[in-house]
Amino acid sequence: MSDAALVNETLPLAPVDETITIKQLTEDPYPIYKRLRAETPVLRVKSVGRTLLTKAADTKMVKDDPVLFSSDDPNTPMERAIGIQTLMRKDGEEHMRLRNAMAPSFSAKNIKDVWIPAYTKVVEEYVSRLPRGETVDLFPALAGPVAARCLAVLLGLHEASDEDMQLWSDTIIKGSGNFGWDPEIFAVCDRENARMDSCINKAADIYKGTDDPSAVAVMINADDPIEHEQMIANVKIAIGGGINEPRDAALTAVFGLLTNPDQLEAVQADDKLWMTVFEEAVRWVAPIQASSRRVTEDTVIRGYRIPKGDVVMTIQASSNHDEEIYEDGHLFNIFRPKQPHQAFGNGPHFCLGTHVARRMVGQILLPILFDRFPNMKLTDPNDVVFSGFGFRGPINLPVELN
């Protein structure tokens, strides 16, 4: 736990690890996080350039205190990837001003009256295209395109193709997670930023002066609109998180159910459990695995001195498996006792799109998919590959559609 009042020069700095690689964290981080929770829950990892926090109490404490732990991480690759400092790296009134500019699109009324009907239409259309009795990869055949189309509808980017939206999301995610500062990744970011800017500006011209509920429309037609470049940045942040979160949650949920037939049988017998499936999927494999915060004053976490200016990284992926909260947290289990998870963050930066994603996947996509293909099965569970350090999910999901 943090306690700034206890800081003194005699306290040790957190230990340093020079063996953990970004490659290891990308391929299979969970065994590493399990070891860190038990042995060194506060650890400076050289390859990442940050102090990793792997216990749920610590990650929640950091996210709940934006004064001591600022979102303004000066060394984050996100600003370089997107080309501007976004609301994700702002605190206080400025953060809320930018966040609130988009908030009307995500209102409960819009979700119920606009987005759920629109998303249902999209999902029904895309699921109907899937061939019965054949083997398909649900990542490119369904989850990716559905997430892309639904987000394009919500943002108002109707001219963007599913391929555009997925490419842009992937570009933003790879760029924002480019902690190795690979120049080739940023070169792709620069190219696609120009294409995104053009698409967003066209949408802004179309929706100027309208009462359309899309995010672009509500931002440009606000009584006190935010700066144009920040409007564009808001849309890019939504593209970055608004595709991979529901996509990866859906794929993880399908994998979890198909590898646990008893749980699938229970859900098919009680459709009220679909939302539980969604929550367990994002707890089990958090789509957003880690977040950075800059320490604004010398502080202490678990007896270690964290100097002002250091950057801590909250590992939500690890928090959601913390043994102090979850028994056998490494297992997908919809029957586990209900406990809060940190998959969508907490504090002022709690994910704005949480409720939309929850309904899109748990209320619409999963029920429709399994209703059409009730005997769907994995070709081979060992063929499914999960990947990602900052963002994580299955990168393929081959199934037989029966």
C-alpha positions in Angstrom: 0.0 0.0 0.0 1.1 3.6 -0.6 1.8 6.0 2.3 3.6 9.2 1.3 3.9 10.2 5.0 6.3 7.3 5.6 8.7 8.1 2.9 12.3 8.6 3.9 15.7 8.1 2.3 16.6 5.0 4.2 13.8 2.9 2.6 14.9 0.7 -0.2 13.9 1.1 -3.8 12.0 -1.7 -5.4 14.2 -4.5 -6.7 15.2 -4.6 -10.3 14.7 -7.4 -12.8 16.8 -7.7 -15.9 15.6 -11.1 -17.0 11.9 -10.6 -17.9 11.5 -9.7 -21.5 8.7 -8.0 -23.4 8.6 -11.1 -25.6 7.8 -13.2 -22.6 5.2 -10.8 -21.4 3.6 -10.8 -24.8 3.6 -14.6 -25.3 2.6 -15.9 -21.8 2.6 -13.4 -18.9 0.4 -15.2 -16.4 3.1 -17.5 -14.9 5.3 -14.5 -14.5 2.6 -12.5 -12.8 1.8 -15.4 -10.5 5.4 -15.5 -9.4 5.6 -11.8 -8.9 2.5 -11.7 -6.8 4.0 -14.3 -4.5 7.6 -13.0 -4.4 8.0 -9.5 -5.6 4.7 -7.7 -6.2 6.5 -4.4 -6.6 9.3 -4.8 -9.2 11.2 -2.6 -11.5 11.4 -4.4 -14.9 14.2 -3.1 -17.0 12.8 -4.2 -20.4 9.6 -2.3 -19.8 11.2 0.7 -18.0 8.5 0.8 -15.3 7.8 -0.5 -11.8 5.2 -3.4 -12.2 2.5 -3.7 -9.6 0.8 -7.1 -9.7 -1.4 -7.2 -6.6 -5.1 -6.1 -6.9 -5.0 -3.9 -3.8 -2.0 -1.9 -5.2 -3.4 -1.5 -8.8 -6.8 -0.3 -7.5 -5.1 2.1 -5.0 -3.1 3.6 -7.8 -6.0 4.0 -10.2 -8.1 5.5 -7.4 -5.6 8.3 -6.6 -5.0 10.4 -9.8 -3.4 13.2 -7.7 -0.5 11.0 -6.5 -0.5 8.8 -9.5 -0.9 10.9 -12.6 -1.9 9.6 -16.0 0.6 12.0 -17.6 3.3 9.5 -18.3 5.9 11.5 -20.2 7.6 8.4 -21.7 4.5 6.6 -22.9 4.6 5.6 -26.6 0.9 6.5 -26.9 1.5 10.2 -27.6 4.1 9.4 -30.3 1.7 6.8 -31.8 -1.3 9.0 -32.0 0.5 12.3 -32.6 -1.0 14.2 -29.7 -1.5 13.9 -25.9 -4.9 12.3 -25.5 -7.4 12.3 -22.6 -5.8 9.0 -21.5 -2.7 11.0 -20.4 -4.6 13.8 -18.7 -6.0 14.3 -15.2 -8.5 16.4 -13.3 -10.7 18.9 -15.0 -8.9 18.7 -18.4 -9.4 14.9 -18.5 -13.1 15.2 -17.6 -13.7 18.0 -20.1 -12.4 15.7 -22.9 -14.1 12.6 -21.6 -17.5 14.4 -21.1 -17.3 15.7 -24.7 -18.0 12.1 -25.9 -20.2 11.0 -23.0 -23.6 11.9 -24.5 -23.1 9.2 -27.1 -22.7 6.6 -24.3 -25.7 7.6 -22.3 -28.0 4.8 -21.0 -30.8 6.1 -23.2 -28.7 6.0 -26.4 -27.4 2.5 -25.5 -31.0 1.3 -25.1 -32.7 3.2 -27.9 -30.0 3.5 -30.5 -27.0 1.3 -30.1 -28.6 -2.0 -29.0 -31.0 -2.0 -32.0 -28.2 -1.0 -34.4 -25.8 -3.6 -33.0 -28.4 -6.3 -33.1 -28.9 -5.6 -36.8 -25.1 -5.8 -37.4 -24.6 -9.0 -35.4 -27.6 -10.8 -37.1 -26.3 -9.8 -40.5 -22.7 -10.9 -39.9 -23.6 -14.1 -38.1 -26.0 -15.0 -41.0 -23.0 -14.9 -43.3 -21.2 -17.7 -41.5 -21.4 -21.1 -43.3 -23.0 -24.0 -41.5 -21.0 -27.2 -41.2 -17.7 -25.6 -42.1 -14.5 -24.7 -40.2 -13.9 -20.9 -39.8 -11.6 -18.7 -37.8 -14.0 -16.5 -35.7 -11.4 -13.7 -35.3 -11.4 -12.5 -39.0 -14.8 -14.1 -39.9 -16.9 -12.5 -37.1 -15.5 -10.9 -34.0 -13.2 -8.5 -35.7 -15.6 -7.2 -38.3 -18.6 -7.0 -35.9 -16.6 -5.0 -33.4 -15.4 -2.8 -36.2 -18.8 -2.1 -37.7 -20.5 -1.5 -34.4 -17.8 1.0 -33.4 -18.0 2.7 -36.8 -21.7 3.2 -36.3 -21.3 4.6 -32.8 -18.5 7.0 -33.8 -20.2 8.1 -37.0 -17.5 6.8 -39.3 -19.8 5.2 -41.9 -17.3 5.7 -44.7 -14.7 3.6 -42.9 -14.6 -0.1 -44.0 -14.4 -2.9 -41.5 -10.8 -3.5 -42.8 -10.0 0.2 -42.2 -11.3 0.2 -38.6 -9.5 -3.0 -37.7 -6.2 -1.8 -39.2 -6.5 1.5 -37.4 -7.3 -0.2 -34.1 -4.4 -2.6 -34.5 -2.1 0.3 -35.5 -3.0 2.4 -32.4 -2.7 -0.6 -30.1 0.7 -1.6 -31.4 1.9 2.0 -31.4 0.6 2.7 -27.9 2.2 -0.5 -26.6 5.5 0.0 -28.5 7.6 0.2 -25.3 10.6 -0.9 -27.3 10.2 2.2 -29.5 10.4 0.3 -32.7 10.6 3.0 -35.5 8.9 0.7 -38.0 5.8 0.5 -35.8 5.7 4.3 -35.5 6.1 4.7 -39.3 2.9 2.7 -39.8 1.2 4.9 -37.2 2.2 8.0 -39.1 0.7 6.6 -42.3 -2.6 5.5 -40.8 -3.0 8.7 -38.7 -3.2 10.6 -41.9 -5.9 8.3 -43.2 -7.8 8.5 -39.9 -7.7 12.3 -39.8 -9.2 12.4 -43.3 -12.0 10.1 -42.4 -12.8 11.8 -39.2 -12.8 15.2 -40.8 -15.2 14.0 -43.5 -17.6 12.7 -40.8 -17.4 16.0 -38.9 -18.4 17.9 -42.1 -21.3 15.6 -42.6 -22.7 15.8 -39.1 -22.1 19.5 -38.5 -25.4 21.1 -37.3 -27.3 17.7 -36.9 -28.7 16.0 -33.8 -27.1 12.7 -34.7 -26.2 10.7 -31.5 -22.8 9.5 -32.9 -19.6 10.5 -31.0 -18.3 12.7 -33.8 -21.6 14.5 -34.0 -22.1 15.2 -30.3 -18.5 16.5 -30.0 -18.6 19.0 -33.0 -22.2 20.1 -32.2 -21.6 20.7 -28.4 -22.4 24.2 -27.0 -18.8 24.5 -26.0 -16.9 22.1 -28.3 -13.5 20.8 -27.5 -10.5 21.7 -29.8 -10.8 20.0 -33.2 -7.5 18.1 -32.7 -8.7 16.8 -29.4 -11.9 15.7 -31.0 -9.9 13.7 -33.5 -7.7 12.3 -30.6 -10.9 11.2 -28.8 -12.1 9.3 -31.8 -8.7 7.6 -32.2 -8.7 6.5 -28.5 -12.1 5.1 -29.1 -10.9 3.2 -32.2 -7.9 1.8 -30.2 -10.0 0.4 -27.4 -13.4 0.1 -28.8 -12.6 -2.7 -31.2 -10.1 -4.9 -29.3 -12.1 -4.9 -26.0 -15.4 -6.4 -27.3 -13.6 -8.5 -30.0 -11.2 -10.1 -27.5 -13.8 -10.5 -24.8 -16.1 -12.3 -27.3 -13.4 -14.6 -28.5 -12.2 -15.3 -25.0 -15.7 -16.1 -23.9 -16.3 -18.5 -26.8 -13.0 -20.2 -26.1 -13.8 -20.4 -22.4 -17.3 -22.0 -23.0 -16.1 -24.4 -25.7 -13.3 -25.7 -23.4 -15.8 -26.1 -20.5 -18.9 -28.0 -21.9 -20.6 -28.0 -18.5 -20.6 -24.2 -18.4 -21.8 -23.9 -21.9 -24.7 -26.3 -21.1 -25.6 -24.2 -18.1 -25.7 -21.0 -20.2 -27.7 -22.5 -22.9 -30.2 -23.6 -20.3 -30.4 -20.1 -18.7 -29.9 -17.1 -20.9 -29.5 -14.9 -17.9 -26.0 -16.2 -17.6 -24.7 -14.6 -20.8 -23.7 -11.4 -19.0 -21.9 -13.5 -16.4 -20.0 -15.2 -19.2 -18.9 -11.8 -20.4 -17.7 -10.7 -17.0 -15.8 -13.9 -16.4 -14.1 -13.7 -19.8 -12.7 -10.2 -19.3 -11.6 -11.1 -15.7 -9.9 -14.2 -17.0 -8.0 -12.5 -19.9 -8.3 -8.8 -19.5 -8.4 -7.1 -22.9 -6.4 -4.2 -21.5 -3.7 -5.9 -19.4 -1.7 -2.9 -18.1 -1.7 0.8 -17.6 1.0 3.4 -16.6 0.9 6.1 -14.0 3.5 8.7 -13.1 4.3 9.2 -9.4 3.9 12.9 -8.5 5.5 12.8 -5.1 7.8 10.4 -3.3 5.7 7.6 -1.9 5.9 4.0 -0.5 4.3 0.9 -1.8 4.7 -2.3 0.2 7.8 -0.9 2.0 9.6 0.2 -1.1 10.3 3.9 -1.8 8.9 5.0 -5.2 10.6 8.3 -6.1 8.7 11.3 -7.6 8.8 11.0 -11.4 9.0 7.2 -11.5 6.4 5.4 -13.6 4.4 2.5 -12.1 2.5 0.0 -14.3 -0.7 -1.4 -12.9 -1.1 -5.0 -14.2 -4.9 -5.5 -14.3 -4.2 -8.9 -15.9 -2.5 -10.0 -12.7 -5.0 -8.2 -10.3 -7.8 -10.3 -11.9 -6.0 -13.5 -10.9 -5.0 -12.3 -7.4 -5.2 -15.3 -5.0 -6.5 -13.0 -2.2 -9.7 -12.4 -4.2 -10.1 -15.4 -6.6 -9.7 -19.1 -6.0 -8.1 -20.7 -9.0 -8.2 -17.4 -10.8 -6.3 -18.9 -13.7 -9.4 -20.9 -14.6 -12.4 -19.8 -16.6 -15.3 -20.4 -14.3 -18.7 -18.7 -14.6 -19.9 -20.3 -11.4 -17.3 -18.6 -9.2 -18.5 -16.3 -6.5 -19.2 -12.8 -7.8 -16.3 -10.5 -7.2 -15.4 -7.1 -8.7 -12.6 -7.2 -11.3 -10.4 -4.5 -12.8 -10.6 -5.3 -16.5 -12.1 -1.9 -17.3 -10.0 0.0 -14.8 -11.4 2.1 -12.0 -11.2 5.7 -10.8 -11.6 8.6 -13.2 -10.3 6.6 -16.2 -12.9 3.8 -15.9 -13.5 2.8 -19.5 -16.3 4.9 -21.0 -17.3 2.1 -23.4 -17.8 -0.6 -20.7 -21.5 -0.7 -20.8 -21.7 -0.7 -24.6 -19.2 -3.5 -24.9 -20.9 -5.5 -22.1 -24.2 -5.4 -23.9 -22.8 -5.9 -27.4 -21.0 -9.1 -26.4 -23.1 -10.5 -23.5 -26.5 -9.4 -24.6 -26.3 -9.6 -28.4 -23.2 -11.4 -30.0 -22.8 -14.5 -27.8 -26.5 -15.4 -27.6 -27.1 -14.9 -31.3 -23.9 -16.9 -32.2 -24.7 -19.9 -30.0 -28.4 -19.8 -31.0 -27.4 -20.3 -34.6 -24.6 -22.7 -33.9 -25.5 -24.5 -30.7 -23.1 -27.4 -31.4 -20.1 -25.3 -32.4 -16.8 -26.8 -31.3 -13.1 -26.0 -31.4 -11.1 -27.8 -34.0 -8.2 -28.1 -31.5 -7.9 -26.0 -28.3 -4.1 -26.2 -28.6 -4.3 -24.3 -31.9 -5.7 -21.2 -30.3 -3.0 -18.5 -29.6 -3.4 -15.8 -27.0 -1.0 -12.9 -27.4 -0.3 -9.4 -26.1 1.3 -7.5 -23.2 -0.5 -4.2 -23.0 -3.6 -5.6 -24.8 -4.4 -9.3 -25.0 -6.7 -11.8 -26.5 -6.9 -14.7 -28.9 -5.4 -13.9 -32.3 -7.2 -16.9 -33.9 -10.2 -19.1 -33.0 -10.8 -21.9 -35.5 -14.2 -23.6 -34.9 -16.5 -26.0 -36.6 -19.9 -24.3 -37.1 -22.6 -26.9 -36.2 
